[in-house]
């Protein structure tokens, strides 16, 4: 366990672009909660996407956080240095008969959905995987094509139920006052998720679940857009025997048109505000800190 014995929180950005005010809010909220709980605040660099994550973005990210005045405990953890660890945990799922190889592309999934009229979607709005490769024998890999590894969700949830004595999966949900409410979660809504991508030997869900456990994270504060994904993380925690953090999912920072801030949308980066002479104190005040 990499974290301390007391409360541990983490801020975990991806260096695939420049930080914006939404990232600043999440970092400052984690900082406030860590100090309120007399706990540690860790920095995790979620850079498993080695094609989009770049060193210059990481450097800029660290500069922006330093300028904002957010201080972390200990050295950053980089996920790109931990592929072997994630692979070992995926291997445990495979050894338990809970995974299978998938050769389908997004276009294959869309074509199947169109042909069958089955247009169910996961909580993020993506088409649910139809299970095309679920019964394929690994001995018949199509001409050595690259494959993803998917979790057989029906088997996985049955295994989790066996481990919990049939008790439903729940998460400890926190509000701003840190009051706890137990909420039911439904991993089946996500279908057979990818646990290792074709181009990357892990996935967000695997990496974040393993790292939260190994860093001793006790409280996760992140955007509400990740609230539904907590169902997957609670399932993996149960399958691997990990403790479950408490989760606080905060509202997203939006622009004047109501769109959530995002790197992909070109939201104003913190470094541009810095160049325009905006002070970190002004940013903190504007975000309620």
N, C-alpha and C positions, 0 to 999 in steps of 0.2 A: 504494500500500500504506500503510495507516494505522498498522500496528504497527511495532515496532522491528526491527532486524536479528537480534536474538537470540531466545530462546524467548519465545513469546507465548501466554498463556492468557486465557480469558474466562469471566465469569459472566454468564448471559443469562436473567434472570427476565422474566416477563410481568406487567405491572401490572393484572391482572384480579382481584385479591384481595390479601389480606394474606399476607406471608411467614410460613412455619412452620418447624419444626425441620429438615425435609427440605431446605428452601432454605438454611438456615444451614449444614448439613453440606456441601452442594455448594460454597457460597461459601468456607467455611473450607478445604476440600480444595484448591480452586483456588488459594487464597492460599498454602497450604503448598507446593504443587508449584511455584508461580511463584518463591517465595523459594528453594526447594531447587535450582531450575534457574538461579537468578540471572536470571530473566526478568521480563517485564511481565505485569501482570494488568489486563485491560480489563473495563469494565462495558458490557454491551449491553442495551438495553431493547427487548424483543421485543413490540412493541405494534401488530402489523399488524391485529389484531382491534379495530377502532376502536369497535365497539359495546360490547365488554366491558371494554376497557382504559380506565381513567379517571385523570385527573390526581391525584386524591386518593390512589389506590392507589400511584402512582409516588412521590408525596411521602412516604407512609408507608414505602414500600420503602427509599428513600434514608435516612430516619431510622433504620430498623431496622439497616441495614448499618453506618451510622456508629456506632450504639450497640454493635453487635457488635464493632466495631474493625477491620472489613475495609477496607483502603485500596486504591484503584484508581489506575492510571496513566492520566492524561489524562481528557478529558471523556467522558461517556457517549455512546454512539451510539444513536440512536432509529430503529428500523426504519420507523416511520410517515413519516419524512422522506425515505425512499429508494425510494418506489414506482416512480419513473421509472427508477432504476437496475435494479431487479428486472425491470421491464417490458422493458428492452432485452435482458436475457439470455433472457427467455422468447421474445422476438422472434427471437433466434438459433436457438432450437429450432424455432420455427415456420418460419423460412426454410429450415431443413434438412429440412422435411417430417416432423417428429417429433411434432407436436401436432395436436389436433383439438378442435372445439367440442363441448361436452356439455351438453344441456338437461335431463338426468335429475335427479330429486330422489332423496333417500334412499328415499322411499316407492316411487318407480318402480323402483329397484334391488331393493328387497325384494319387490315384486310380481312382477318378472321371475324372481327366484330361486325364489319359491314356485311360479310357473307351470311353470318348466322343471325344478325339482328340483335345480338347480345351486346348492349351498349352500357352495361353497368360500369360505374366509375368509383375510384377510391376516394377517400376524404380530401385528397389534393386535386381531384378532378381528372386524373389520368384514367384511361381505360383499364379495367381489371384484366389481368393476364388470364387467358382462357384455359390454360393448362395443357397447351399443345404438346409440350415435351415431358409432361408429368409421368407418363408411362413408357417413355423411351428408354431402352437399355443403353447404359453407358458404353457397352461393347459395340454399339452401332453409331458412333459419332460420325456425323456427315463430313467425310473427307478432311478430317482434322480442323474443321472450322472452329474459330474461337467461340467460347460459350460463357454464359453467366451461370452463377449458382443461385438457385432459388430455394426458399424455404417452403416446404410442403405445409401450408398453414393449417390444414385440417389435422394432420398428424401432430404438428407442434402444439396446437391448442389442447389436443387430447392428452399429450404428454404432460403439459403444464397442469392440466386438471388432476392428473394422477399425482403429481408432486405436491399439489395444494390440498389434496383430499377432497377435490370437487369444489372447493371454494372459488368463486369468480375472481377474475383479475380486477384489481382496483389500483388507483393511484392516490397518494396523499397530495391533495391540491391545497395550495396556500393562497390566501388573499393578501392584500397590501399590509394588513395588520398582523400577518402571519398566523391567522386562525386556520385550522386544518379541517378539511372536509374530505371524506372518502368518496371517490367517484368511480363508478364502474367504467371499464375500458373494453373495447372490442377490437382485438387484432384481426378478426376474420374480415372486418370491413376493408382491409388492405389487400386481401387475396395473397397469392404466393409471391411475397416480396423477394427482391434480389438481395442476397447477402454478400455476393462477390460479383463485381462487374466484369464484363468481357475485357476491359482495358485496365482494370484496377483490381488487385486481389482482396478487396474488402468493399464495404459500403458505408455510407453515413451511419446507418442504424447499428451496424456491428461496432464500428470504431467508437462511436459516442458511448455506447453501453459499456464496452470493455474499459474505456478510459475513465468514465465516471466511477466505476468500481475500483480500478487500480489506483486512482488518485484519491480515493476516499471521499468523493464528493457527497455531501449530505443534503445540499439544497441546490436545486437547479432553477435559475431565473432566466427565462428566455421568452421570445416573442410568441404571441398567441397563434401564429401560423404554424407552430410546431406542436400545439396542444394535442391534436389528434394522433400524431406520431408517437406520443407517449405510450399508446397501447402496444406498439411494437417493442418499445424499449422495456416495458414491464414484462412482456412475454419472454424476451431474451434474458432478462434478469432472472426470471423464474427458472428457465431451462438451464442456466449456468450456475444457479445457486448464489446469485449476487444479492446484496442488500439493495433496497429501493430508496433513492433519495426522495425528498419532498419536492414538489414542483410548483413554481409560481409562473404563470404565463401572462405576461403583461401585454397591454394594448400596443398596437404598432404606431409608430410615428408616421404621419401622412402629410402629403404636400397640400397646397391650396386647393387642388382639384379633388382631393380625397383619395388619391392613389397612395399606396404604401411606398415608402422610400425603398429603393432597390438599386444596386449597382447596375443591373441590366437595363434600367430605365434612365441611367445617367443622372441620378439624384446628386445634388450638389455635394461634393466631397468636403470633408473637414479641412483638407489642405488648401482648398480654394478659399474657405472662410478665413483661414489663417493668413493667406496671402492678401486678403482684402482688409486685414487689420482687426478682424473680430477677435476678442480676447477669450481665453478659456473660461473666465468668470462669466462672460456674457452667454456663452454656450450653456454652461451649467444653469444659470438663472433661467434661460429660455426653456430649458427642459425640466425645470422644477427642482433643481438641486442647488 
